[in-house]
Structures are given as structure tokens and as C-alpha cells.
Amino acid sequence: MCIVHMTEQLNQEQTRFIQKVEDIEPELLAEFMHNNYDKAAKAYGWQTQESTRVDFWNLPEANQKTMIALAHHVKEYFVRELKKM
């Protein structure tokens, strides 16, 4: 396989990977972060607020919106960094 073909193949794979990251729904990422934050907090002895020790979709609306916004920013950050590669 020639270097030009290998480079093209890598570029295509990178493009597909970036697209997969772009396709992540912020709501699902927010739910993932919420669930894992709670687990990490417990592992490190951190006491979370009682009102947030619930399923993501049972959080107060303001908490949900904040986590979804954060998830959107995290996703944008990773896409931006991947495109620099």
C-alpha cells in the first residue's frame, strides 16, 4: 500500500470518527456525565446534594439544562481538538 493511499485512508477514518463525536446527543452525554459524576463523587468520599442524587431525567430542570449545556461544550471542544490533528 502506498503512503498516499494510507494517508487518504487515515483521513477518511478521522473524518468518520469526528462525525461520530459530532453525532453524540448532548442530552445523552449529559446523562452519562451526571451518572458518572455521582459514582466518582462516592468513590472520592464527596457528598453530593440530596436533590441531585436522582436519575438525570428526575433532576430539577435547571440542573438538566446546565448539564446539557456543559455536554454541548465538551463535545464541541473534542471536535475542535480532533480537527486539529
CORGIRA-V859130 format. One record per helix or strand. SS is the DSSP state (H for helix, E for strand). FROM is the first residue (numbers start at 1). TO is the last residue. Records with the same first field share a line. If there is no record, write none. Layout:
BEGIN
SS = FROM-TO  FROM-TO
END
This chain:
BEGIN
H = 3-22  26-43  50-52  56-58  61-84
END
